[in-house]
Amino acid sequence: MCEESLRNPCPLNEQNNDNGLGKISRNEPLRLDKSGELLTIQKAKVRKIAGELREFDNVYFEIVNEPYATKPRVPDDWQRHMTDVLADAMKDWPQPFLISWNIANGKALIDKPHPSVSIFNFHYATPPHTVALNWELKKAIGDNETGFRGTNDLPYRVEAWEFILAGGALFNHLDYSFTVGHEDGTFVYPATQPGGGNATLRRQLRILSNFIHGFNFARMKPDNSIIKGGVPAGGSVRALVEPGEACAIYIRQPGTNSIGLQVELPERKWSAEWIATKTGEIAGRAMFDGGAHTLKSPTFGDDIALRIVNR
């Protein structure tokens, strides 16, 4: 959708083509009942993009970014129609790309999901309530835009860990250190910038990636029932569990802390490692048998992760 300030250079504006397409209101190009001949061009563009990107292995398609941000919002029937067009364009591919819809800022209950959509993305999804809200869909839930919480690393590191450990499938941060002329992410932005991002934060997000890829993530589900106590007031804990096999746990406790986390696991032999979220270092280890057990953490600042696997 073309914003008011960009309506003149917008490619869907009839002033910018020689065949008179686009003689409609700026709010009508993404409407089946109003877009007229633009719809044919839009469908051709969808097929063209799909064909051009077919040989790549790191692509998924999102139909509309923030369809809820316009007034009126982009109608679902237009999104469904374009999803049908895209799915048809990929129907003979050995491995069709995933298709995404952007649902809302924060959280929302997904109603009547399109069967061809595999990823449902949210923006600023913290705390990650939208994961639990839509868990029964058995689809990937993403937090694919963050920011507007200042320039410090902590809010975005916490948002990433909490979202993934809540069972979210992807996290994508708006990193303001990437600009024209600083394509390597080295731009030093002013303190007044609305969001953050830098090499340090990217290394911290890599620690999360390495941590979660150390599990059979697809077999895990959120299950805080294994946590029986030990998180002081003001703190929080999230656990992803592969029953009888492994637990990924994230503890958020502002300030400098050491806790005794109480867990209860099946009667097996278990190995535990405390992971520093800022450095990736193993900050402590323990071995224990199943049943109820208290795991003493090393001293940490603000947050720490815990890996538990059977041995």
C-alpha positions in Angstrom: 0.0 0.0 0.0 1.4 3.4 -0.9 1.6 5.9 2.0 0.3 9.4 1.4 3.8 10.9 1.4 4.9 8.4 -1.3 1.8 8.4 -3.5 3.5 10.2 -6.4 6.5 7.8 -6.9 4.4 4.7 -6.1 4.6 2.2 -8.9 0.8 1.6 -8.6 0.1 5.3 -9.3 -1.4 5.9 -12.8 1.0 8.8 -13.3 3.9 6.3 -13.4 2.9 4.1 -16.3 2.0 4.6 -19.9 -1.1 2.5 -20.1 -3.4 4.3 -17.6 -3.4 1.6 -14.9 -4.0 2.7 -11.4 -6.7 5.4 -11.7 -8.1 4.6 -8.3 -7.8 5.8 -4.7 -4.5 5.1 -2.9 -6.5 2.8 -0.6 -7.8 0.6 -3.4 -4.9 -1.2 -5.1 -5.1 -4.1 -2.7 -8.8 -4.7 -3.1 -10.3 -7.3 -5.3 -13.4 -5.2 -6.0 -11.6 -1.9 -6.7 -8.2 -2.6 -8.1 -9.4 -3.3 -11.7 -6.7 -4.1 -14.2 -4.1 -3.8 -11.6 -5.1 -7.2 -10.3 -3.9 -8.8 -13.5 -0.5 -7.1 -13.1 -0.3 -8.0 -9.5 -0.9 -11.7 -10.2 1.7 -11.7 -13.0 4.2 -10.1 -10.6 3.6 -12.7 -8.0 4.3 -15.5 -10.5 7.3 -13.6 -11.9 8.9 -13.2 -8.4 8.2 -16.9 -7.6 9.9 -18.0 -10.8 12.9 -15.8 -10.4 13.6 -16.9 -6.9 12.9 -20.6 -7.4 16.5 -21.7 -7.4 17.3 -20.1 -4.0 17.2 -22.1 -0.8 16.7 -19.3 1.8 13.4 -17.7 0.8 9.9 -17.6 2.1 7.2 -15.3 0.8 5.1 -13.0 2.9 1.9 -11.8 1.2 1.6 -8.3 2.8 3.6 -6.5 5.4 1.3 -5.0 8.1 -2.0 -5.3 6.3 -3.6 -4.0 9.5 -1.7 -0.7 9.4 -3.8 0.9 6.7 -7.3 2.3 7.0 -9.2 0.4 5.9 -6.9 -2.6 6.4 -6.1 -4.8 3.5 -9.0 -7.2 3.1 -8.5 -10.9 3.8 -10.0 -11.9 0.5 -7.2 -10.1 -1.4 -4.6 -11.9 0.7 -6.3 -15.2 0.2 -6.5 -14.6 -3.5 -2.8 -13.8 -3.8 -2.0 -16.8 -1.6 -3.9 -19.0 -4.0 -2.0 -17.5 -7.0 1.4 -18.0 -5.3 0.5 -21.6 -4.2 -0.5 -22.4 -7.7 2.7 -20.9 -9.1 4.7 -23.4 -6.9 2.4 -26.4 -7.2 4.8 -28.4 -9.4 8.0 -27.5 -7.5 9.7 -30.4 -5.7 9.9 -28.2 -2.6 7.6 -25.2 -2.7 8.7 -22.2 -0.5 6.8 -21.4 2.7 4.1 -18.7 2.6 3.6 -16.3 5.5 0.9 -13.9 6.6 1.6 -10.9 8.9 -1.2 -11.0 11.5 -0.9 -8.2 14.0 1.3 -6.2 16.4 1.6 -7.9 19.7 -0.9 -10.7 19.8 -4.1 -11.9 18.1 -6.1 -15.1 17.7 -5.7 -16.3 14.1 -9.1 -16.9 12.6 -9.7 -19.2 9.6 -6.1 -19.7 8.6 -5.4 -20.2 4.9 -4.3 -23.9 4.4 -1.3 -22.8 2.2 0.1 -20.5 4.9 2.8 -22.1 7.0 4.1 -19.1 8.9 2.1 -16.6 10.9 4.2 -13.5 11.7 3.7 -10.9 14.4 5.5 -7.6 15.2 6.6 -6.5 18.6 5.3 -9.8 20.1 6.6 -9.3 23.6 5.6 -10.9 26.0 5.1 -13.8 23.6 1.5 -14.5 24.5 0.5 -15.0 20.8 2.5 -18.3 20.7 0.3 -19.9 23.3 -2.8 -18.3 21.9 -2.2 -20.0 18.5 -0.4 -23.1 19.5 -3.2 -25.5 18.5 -2.7 -24.5 14.8 0.5 -26.5 14.8 2.0 -23.8 12.5 5.2 -21.7 12.8 4.6 -18.5 14.8 7.1 -15.7 14.2 8.2 -12.5 15.8 9.6 -10.9 12.6 9.9 -7.2 13.5 11.1 -5.7 16.8 12.3 -2.3 17.9 11.1 0.9 19.4 12.3 -0.1 22.9 15.4 2.0 23.0 19.0 1.3 21.9 20.1 -1.0 24.7 20.7 -4.7 23.8 18.9 -6.2 26.8 15.2 -5.7 25.7 15.8 -7.3 22.4 17.9 -10.2 23.7 15.2 -10.9 26.3 12.5 -10.7 23.6 14.3 -13.2 21.4 14.9 -15.7 24.2 11.4 -15.5 25.6 9.8 -15.8 22.2 11.8 -18.8 21.1 11.6 -20.5 24.5 7.8 -19.9 24.5 7.7 -22.1 21.3 8.0 -19.4 18.7 9.5 -20.5 15.4 11.5 -17.4 14.3 12.8 -14.1 15.5 13.9 -11.2 13.3 15.3 -8.0 14.7 15.2 -4.5 13.1 18.9 -3.7 13.3 19.6 0.1 12.9 23.3 -0.4 12.5 22.8 -1.5 8.9 22.5 1.6 6.6 23.6 2.7 3.2 27.3 2.9 3.4 27.4 0.6 6.4 26.2 -2.6 4.9 28.4 -4.5 7.3 26.3 -3.3 10.3 28.8 -0.8 11.7 26.7 2.4 11.7 26.9 4.1 15.1 23.4 5.5 15.5 22.5 8.3 18.0 21.0 7.6 21.4 17.7 9.0 20.1 17.3 6.1 17.6 14.0 4.3 18.2 15.6 0.8 18.1 18.9 -0.9 18.6 21.2 -3.4 16.9 25.0 -3.9 16.7 27.6 -6.5 16.4 27.4 -7.3 20.2 23.6 -8.0 20.0 24.1 -10.1 16.9 26.6 -12.3 18.7 24.1 -12.6 21.6 21.4 -13.7 19.1 23.9 -16.2 17.7 24.2 -17.7 21.2 20.4 -18.2 21.2 20.6 -19.8 17.8 23.4 -22.2 18.8 21.6 -23.1 22.0 18.3 -23.9 20.4 19.9 -25.8 17.5 21.5 -28.1 20.1 18.1 -29.7 20.7 15.6 -31.6 18.5 13.6 -28.3 18.5 10.8 -29.7 16.3 9.9 -32.3 19.0 9.8 -29.8 21.8 6.8 -28.0 23.3 6.3 -25.4 26.0 5.9 -27.1 29.4 6.5 -25.1 32.6 5.1 -28.0 34.6 8.6 -29.3 35.1 9.5 -26.1 37.1 8.5 -26.5 40.7 10.0 -23.3 42.2 13.1 -21.3 42.8 12.4 -18.2 40.6 12.2 -15.1 42.9 9.4 -12.6 42.7 9.9 -10.3 39.7 11.5 -13.1 37.7 10.2 -15.5 35.0 11.1 -18.8 33.6 10.2 -20.6 30.3 10.8 -24.2 29.5 10.7 -26.1 26.2 10.6 -29.9 26.7 11.1 -33.0 24.7 9.5 -35.4 27.2 12.1 -37.8 28.7 14.9 -36.5 26.5 15.7 -32.8 26.9 14.7 -29.4 28.4 15.6 -25.9 27.3 15.0 -23.4 30.0 15.4 -19.6 30.1 15.4 -17.6 33.3 14.8 -13.8 33.4 15.7 -12.2 36.7 16.6 -8.5 36.6 19.8 -7.6 38.5 22.6 -9.8 39.6 21.4 -13.1 40.9 22.0 -16.7 41.9 19.0 -19.0 42.2 18.1 -22.5 43.1 15.8 -23.7 40.3 13.6 -26.6 41.4 12.8 -29.1 38.6 11.0 -32.4 38.5 11.9 -34.8 35.7 11.4 -38.5 34.9 13.5 -41.1 36.6 16.5 -41.0 34.3 20.1 -39.7 34.6 20.3 -36.1 33.6 23.1 -33.7 32.7 22.7 -29.9 33.1 24.6 -26.9 31.8 24.1 -23.3 32.6 24.7 -21.1 29.6 25.7 -17.4 29.8 23.4 -15.6 27.4 25.9 -12.8 26.8 29.0 -14.9 26.0 27.7 -18.4 25.3 30.1 -19.8 27.9 29.2 -22.8 30.0 28.9 -21.2 33.4 28.2 -24.3 35.4 27.5 -28.0 35.2 25.6 -30.6 37.2 24.5 -34.3 36.9 21.5 -35.6 38.7 19.0 -38.4 38.8 15.3 -37.9 38.0 12.6 -36.9 40.4 12.6 -33.5 42.2 15.9 -31.7 42.2 17.3 -28.2 42.9 19.8 -26.9 40.4 22.0 -24.1 41.9 22.8 -21.5 39.2 26.1 -19.5 39.0 25.9 -15.8 39.6 24.4 -14.1 36.5 23.2 -10.7 35.5 19.6 -10.3 34.2 19.2 -13.7 32.4 20.6 -17.1 32.0 19.8 -20.3 30.1 19.9 -23.9 31.2 20.3 -27.0 29.0 19.2 -30.4 30.5 19.6 -33.6 28.5 19.4 -37.3 29.5 22.7 -39.1 29.6 
